[in-house]
Amino acid sequence: MDDTKGKIRTFFSRFFRTSELKDADDIFALGFVNSLFAMQLVTWLEKEFLFTINDEDLDIQNFNSIEAISGLAQSAGASR
């Protein structure tokens, strides 16, 4: 598991069980996410990975799995 996915998984583990969560599992479809958690996730991502999430990045597809979130963080980091 790469470091970015590991950090995301650790963040998730503060809110729900992640031991059986696979990187591609849809956290919205599985019922792990509510609007408050989504805002906490965005705030945490910006602080943890030192980038700003722009309006065009606020697409559910960027946040629905560990894999998607990791891709967003890595692409944002590459564009800095």
C-alpha positions in Angstrom: 0.0 0.0 0.0 1.5 3.3 -1.0 1.9 6.1 1.6 -1.0 8.3 0.3 -3.5 5.4 0.4 -2.2 4.5 3.9 -2.8 8.0 5.2 -6.3 8.0 3.7 -7.1 4.6 5.3 -5.8 5.8 8.6 -8.0 8.9 8.5 -11.0 6.8 7.6 -10.3 4.4 10.5 -10.9 7.2 12.9 -14.6 7.2 11.7 -15.4 3.6 10.6 -13.9 0.2 10.3 -11.6 -0.1 7.3 -10.1 -3.5 7.8 -12.2 -5.0 5.0 -12.5 -1.8 2.9 -10.8 -2.3 -0.5 -9.2 0.6 -2.3 -11.8 0.7 -5.0 -14.9 0.3 -2.7 -17.4 3.1 -3.0 -17.6 4.7 0.5 -20.8 6.6 -0.5 -22.6 3.5 -1.7 -21.5 1.6 1.4 -23.0 4.3 3.6 -19.9 5.5 5.3 -20.2 9.1 4.3 -22.5 11.9 5.3 -22.2 15.6 4.5 -20.3 16.4 7.7 -17.8 13.6 7.0 -17.4 14.8 3.4 -16.5 18.3 4.6 -14.1 16.9 7.2 -12.5 14.8 4.5 -12.0 17.8 2.2 -10.5 19.9 5.0 -8.2 17.0 6.1 -7.0 16.4 2.5 -6.1 20.0 2.0 -4.1 20.1 5.2 -2.5 16.7 5.0 -1.4 16.9 1.3 -0.9 20.7 1.1 -3.2 21.5 -1.8 -6.4 23.4 -2.4 -9.5 21.5 -3.6 -11.0 23.7 -6.3 -14.7 23.8 -7.2 -14.1 21.7 -10.3 -12.5 19.0 -8.1 -15.7 18.7 -6.0 -17.0 15.8 -8.0 -18.2 12.7 -6.1 -16.0 10.6 -8.4 -12.9 12.2 -6.9 -14.0 11.2 -3.4 -15.9 7.9 -3.6 -13.0 5.5 -2.8 -9.5 5.4 -1.4 -8.2 4.9 -4.9 -10.0 8.0 -6.2 -9.0 10.2 -3.3 -5.4 9.1 -3.6 -5.4 9.9 -7.4 -6.8 13.4 -6.6 -4.1 14.0 -4.0 -1.3 12.7 -6.2 -2.4 14.7 -9.3 -2.8 17.9 -7.2 0.7 17.3 -5.7 2.1 16.8 -9.2 0.6 20.1 -10.4 2.3 22.1 -7.6 
